[in-house]
Amino acid sequence: MKKIFIPILAAFLLTSCELDETIYSSIYTEAFYKTAADAEKGLIAAYGPMGDLGSGPALTLLADMSDDQTYPRSVVGRSTLTLFTYDVNYTNQKSNGRLMESPQQVWAASYDGIEKANWVIAKVPEASMDETRKKQILGEAYFLRAFYHWMLVKNFGDVPIKITPSYTEAEALTAKSPKAEVFKQIYADLEQAEAAGLLSYPSVEKGRPAREVATALYAKAALYNEDWAKALEKANAVINSGKYKLMPEVKDVYRYDKEDEARIENMWAYEVDPISPGRSHQLVGLYGPSGSAGAEYARTSFGSMFAYQSFFDSFDPTDKRRTLLDTNYLNKSGKVVAQKDITPISAKGVLVKKYQDPVSTIGSIPNIPILRLPDMYLIAAEAEARLNGPTATAYGFINTVRKRAGLADLKTGLSKDAFIDAVIQERAWEFFAEGDRWYDLTRTGKFLTVIPKAVNDVYPVRNVQPKNRYFPIPQDELNANPKLEQNPEWK
């Protein structure tokens, strides 16, 4: 099956206006969404902004440049995220006219996707087409709208909720809603998606969300909303569905030649294809060593992102996940390059091996994970502990993940707080370089104590502040929408 994201989106991507929301003429909207083909094209357009998020990729780098695991080579733009020197005017450099890994990229792409999903939800019910497929299209649109709101709320806190298409420019101007209301809308959309006839794995087409993926996103949103009972319920539902399981070898989850097999664990990902033209992503080139790295990394890479030595040292040496980090590598001539020579910016740069692409000439594989099954086990472990303490059930969830990593069971007898800390740490080891850690630190408030300690010779001081829990609303958006107010900490 072809993957939905790349490159079949290209013909159908719809451009957004200055307000980052697409305003169609009444003639256009009344003439479109009449047929099955129109409905399919409208849905593909709603997937399009995933490319803007993934090719940056704001899906991972916006968070990973801020956390305590990975850091960029110090260049203008990227270092502002690591040093927390950005302000309301911050937008990163552009590539081919697109905003890159900046808060504004998340805002613009997400509201673009929401607008396009809204048109599908509003218009497709009246399309003349197979009713079963119609329900599936609507389910995907509800899921995408939830996902885009999810991207916004975890990055900005209170944000505008948009659930109707903008027939006029005035309708595109919406005030912020409290984040509790945003989560309520995410829940509602995911419930619609769950009930809308989405296919289950493995029947689902690559790149599309399975019914269980909607449930998985529900579990994660509930975790961030501190709705522990709902998070536990939904995570358990995914686990007990029996549709997914952990890959026996952790490295196989990320191998370019195991992509199809890995979908048994990698439930939903930003999908790319090793062909051109089409959208790829930067991670292969950024995380590989500088220059042509030979058989393991990529034909061309830039040595622009590394893991902190302190993060590498935090692993148990027997942890199989540590093999996804490198302190040396073989270059194209077969010579071992020592850690002190990996990067000219630091003698302790550690390479990340989750995004290796030794065959493609355009750097467009492997996929970027968005939701993986281990997340469900660790969400369930945390939610169970927050509700009932470190029960045997909670231990069972975390030990499932540890066992696959080659580790012994977690020490018994931990207090509730100590157990939850252990789950958060397990998440750090499991999901590094996947855009997850920063949000674990901000949702728990740990970023204020953890980040100042995550320093090295490249970034010896990192002055994180309470206001950095959420990004400021970009000034361009405030200028375009008079109903918007800046986040209080950024005024």
N, C-alpha and C positions, 0 to 999 in steps of 0.2 A: 504493500500500500504506500501511496505517496504521503509525505508528511504535510500537515496542513499549513505550517507557518511559512516555510521557505521552499521554493520561490513562488508558489502559486498565488501568494498574496499580491504580487507586484501589480497585476493588471487591475486589481480592484481596490487598492488603497485609496481612501478619500482624503483630501487635504483638509486641514483644520484652519479656522480663521484666527484672527489675532487673539481671540479670547480662548483659544485652545479647545473650542467646541465647534463642531461642524453645523452650520446653519444652512439648511437646504431651502430652495424656493418651494412654494406650494405646488407649482407645476411638477417639479421633479418628484417630490414625495408622493403626490397623488398618482403619478405615472409609474412609479416603481413599486416593488413588493407585491406585484400582482400574480406572479408565477412562481413555480418551484425554483427555477433558475435565479430569479430575483432574490428569493429568500436565501438561497445558498450564497449568493454574492454578498448580500448584506451581512450575513454572518461572518464570512471571510474578512470583510472590512472591519468587523468588530474585533477580530483577532489581530488585525494589523498593528495596533499600538504595542502588542507584545514584542514585536520586532524593535520598536523604539526603546523599550525597556531592556531587551536582551542584548541588542547589538552594541549598546553603550559600554558595559551593560549596567544600568542602574539596578538591575535585579540583584546584583552581588556587590559591585565595587563601591557603591555609595555607603554601604554598611561596612564592608571589609576594610576600607581605607580608614575607618574610624575606630575599629575594635582593637583588641589586645593580642590578635593572632597574626595578622598580615599587615604589611605596610608598603607603600609605593616608593619608588625612587623619587627623591625630592625634586619635583618640578612644579612650576606654577600651576595652580588649579588643583592638582591631586593632593599636594601637601596641605592645602587649606583644610581638607577634610580630616587629615591626620592631626593637624595642629589646632583644629577648631578655631581657625581665624576667619571663617566665612561670615558673611553678613547677609542682609536682606537683598542686596544687589548681586549676590554671588550666582553666576552661571558659569559653567566650565566651558572649555573650548568646544568648538563645533567641528564635526567631521561630516563632509558631504551635506552641509546645511542642517544637520541634526544636533540638538543638544546632547552632550555626552553625560558622564556620570555626575549629575548635579541634581539638587532638589527640584529645580525647575523642570528637568527632564521627567521626573516622576509625576509632577503635577500635570504637565502638558500631556504626556502620553496617557495617563490614567483618565483624565477627563475626556480626552479624545475617544478612548475606548468606551467610556460610559455613554457618551453621546451616541455612538454608533450602536451599542447594545440597546439603548433606549428605542432607537428607530425599529430595530428588529422586534422588540417586545411589543411595540405599539402597532406595527403594521402587518407582521407575518400572520397573526391570527386570521386575517381576512384573505390571505393568499389562497389561490386555487391549487392544491397540491395534496399529496398523500398525507393523511392525518397523523400517522405514526411518525413520519419524518418531520412533520411540522412541530410536533411535541418535542422531539429531540433538539431541533434548532432553537426552540424557545428555551429549553433547559440549558443549552450551552450559553445562550445570551444572558440568562439569569446568573449562571455561574461566572461568566466574564464580568458582569456588572459588580457582582460581589467581590471578585478578585481585585478589580481596579479600586473599589472603595477600600478594600483591605490594604492595598499598597499605600493609599493616601493616609488612612487613619494611623498606621504604625509609624509613618514618617512625619506627620504634621499634627496629629491629635485631632482637635475639632476641625472639621472640614465641611464644605457644602455637600449635601446629599442631592443627587440628581437622579430622578426616576421617571422623568418624562422628557421626550425630545423637545428641542428648541425650535419651534416654528418661526419665532422672531428673535431678533438679537436681545430684546428685553427679557425674554424667557430664559436666556442663557445666564443672566446675572442673578446669582443665588447667594444668600448669606450662609454663614457657617452654621452647622448644627453641633451640639455637644457630642463628644465621641461616643457616649453611651447610646445616643440615637443612631449614630453611624453603625455601631455594632448591631443594633436592633435591625437595621435595614439589611446588613450583611446576612444575618440569620434568616430573615424573611426570604431573601433571594436564594439562599442555599437550600432552604426548604422547598422552594419552587423547583429548583434544579433537581433535587433528589426525587421529587414526585413526577418529573416531566418526561420520564421514559428514556433517560440517559442509559446507554449501554454499559454493561459491566466488562471489566477486563476478563479475557483478552479480546473480546469482540470489538472494542472501541478502536477507531482509527488512530494512528499515531498522531500525537499532538493535541488530540481532543480529550477533554476530561471524562473519565468514567464516572458512573454514579458514585463509586466509592471515593473518588477524588473530591467530589462536592462534600461528602461527609468528612473527609480528612481536612479540608479547608475550614469547615465548620468547627472541628475540634481545635484547630490552631487559633482561629479567631476567638473561640471561647476561652482558651488559655490566656490570651493577651487581654481579654476582657475580665479576667479573674473570675470567670464563671466556671468554677471547678467541676461542679456536677455535670454540666453540659459537656465540658471538655472530656471528662472521663467517659461519659456515655458515647460520644461520637468516636473517640479514639478506639474504644472497645468494639464499636460496631464495625470499624474498618478491619481491625485485627481478626475479629470473629467471622468476618465474611469469608475467610479462606481464599480470597482472590489473589492475595499477595503474600510473599514470603521473603526472608532475607536471603541474599545471595550467599553461598557457602564461603566464598573468598571476597573480602572487602575490596580488593583492588579491581576485581572484575566489574564492580559497579561503574567504574569510570573508564574502562578500556574502550577505545574507539571501535574495536572489532567484536565487542560483546554488547553493543548498544541494544539490540533487540532482546537478547536474553535478560539484560539488566532491567527491563521494564517490569519484571516480576517484583522488583523492589522499588525502582525509580518510577513512582506512580504517575507523575506528571512533570514534564520538563520543557524548557525552551528548546524546541527542535530546530536543527539546522541540517543542511545537506552539503556534502563535499562537491558541489558543483557551482558554476558561476554562469550568469549573474544570480544574485540572491543575497540575503542577509546572513551574515555569520556572526561572530562575536570576537572580542578582543582578548579573551582570557588565555587562549593558546599562546599568542605572541607575548603577552605581558608576563605570564608566569614562567615561561621557559628562560633559560640562560641567554645571555646576549650572543647574537650571531647564530649561525647554523649549528644546531645542537645534536645532530646525528640521529641515531636510531630511536632514542627514547622520547625526545621532546617535540621538536618541530623542525621543518626545513629552514624556517626563519623565525627567530624570536628575539625579543628586545631586552630581556633582563630588567623588567620594570616593576615587578611585584615579588615580594619575598615574605617568608614567615619569620617572626621574631625567634631568636635563639632561645629565649626564655619559654616560649610556647613549645618548641621542639623538646626542650629539657623537661617539660611537665609530663610527658608521656612515660608510662612504664616501658622499658626497653622491649618487653615482649608483646606490646600492643601492636597488632597488625596494621592499625591505622597509621602508625608512625612511619610505615614503609611508603606512605603517600607524601612523605617529605624527604628531601635529599640534602645531605651535607657535602656531597661531591657528585660528579657525573662523568660519563664517558663522552668525550667529544667525537666529532665525525671521524677523526683519525684513529679512534680507539684508545686515546690517552685519557687517564683519570685526571680530571680537573679538581683540585683540592678546594675546600670551602673558602680558604683565604683568597682564592683567585676567581671565585664564582662571579663576584661583582666588585667593581672598583670603588663602590661607595661604602662598603663595609666588609670587614674580614669575617663577619659572622652572619652573613646572609644565608638563609635556608630556602631551598627551592621547594615549590609546591608541585605535586605530580598528579593532581586531580584532572588537569586539562591538558593532556598530551595528544599531539597530532603529528605522528611521524610520517604520514603519507600524503596528506592533502597539501596542495600548493597555495590554497587560499585561506587556510586557517579557520575552517568552518565546522570542525568537529572537535571534541565530542559535544553532546548535549549539556545544557546547564540544568542540574536538578532543581526543582521547585518544591515538590513534596515527595519525600521518601518514607517507606514503611518504618524505619527506625524512629522517625519523628512521632509516630503514633504510640509506640511503646514508651517513649520518654515523656510524652504528654500525659499518657495514662499513669505513669509512675509518679510524676509531679502532682497531678490532680488528685490521685488516690491519697498521697501523703498529706496534701493540704487539707483534705476532707477528714481523713481517718488516722493520720499519723503513718509512720513507716511500717505498714502491715506486711505480712508475707506476700500478699498480692502485689503491693508496690515493689517489693524486692524482686518478685518474679518478673515484672516488666523490665526493670533496669538490667537485671542479670541476663535476659535474653539478648540484649544488645552487647553486653560485655562478653558473653560467651562467643559470639561471632568474631569479636575482636581478639580472641585468644586470651582473655583475662579471667582470673578467678572471680567467683561471686563477690559482690560488694560485702564489706565487713558488716556483720550483724550488730544489733544493739545500738545503732546510731539514734540520736535524738531526732525529733521531727525536723528541726532547722538544719541539722547536719546532713540528714538524708536529702533534703531538698537541695542543699548546696552541692551534694554529690551528683544529683541528677543534672543540675545546671552545668557542672564541670563535665559530666559525660556528654552532654550536648556539645560542649566546646570541642571535645576530641572527635566527635562523630561528624559534625557539620562544618568544620573549618573551611574557609574559602567558598562557602555556599551562600553567603549573604544572610546568615542567621544569628551569629554571635552578638552583634551590636544590639539587636532588638531584645535578646535575652538580658543583656546588661541594662538596657533602658527600662524595660518593663518591671524589672526587679529593683531598680535604683542602684545596682552595683557599679554602674559606670563611673560614679564619682569617686569610688575608692580603687577600682581596678585599673582604670585608664592611666592615672598618674604614675603607676608602677610599670606600665608597659612602655618602656623607653629603651633606647640603644644609642649607639654612637651617631646614627643618622638623625634620630629625633630624641635628643637627651631630655627635653622638657615638653610636656603636653598639657596645656592649661585648659582642661575640660571644665565646664561650668554647668550648673543646674539647667540653664536654658538650652543646653545642647541635647537634652532628652528628645526634643522635637526640632526639626528644621524650621527656620523662618519661612513664612509664605513669601514666595519670590515677589520682589517689588513690581515686576512687570505685570503680575497677576493683580496686585492691589491697584495698580494704575488702570487696568482694563475693567475692573469690576468694583464700582463704588460701594457695593454692599458688603464687600469683604473687609474684615478687620485683621490686623496683624496679631499673631500669637502674643499674649500679654508679656511674656518674658523677653520678647524681641522688640518691644516698642521703645 
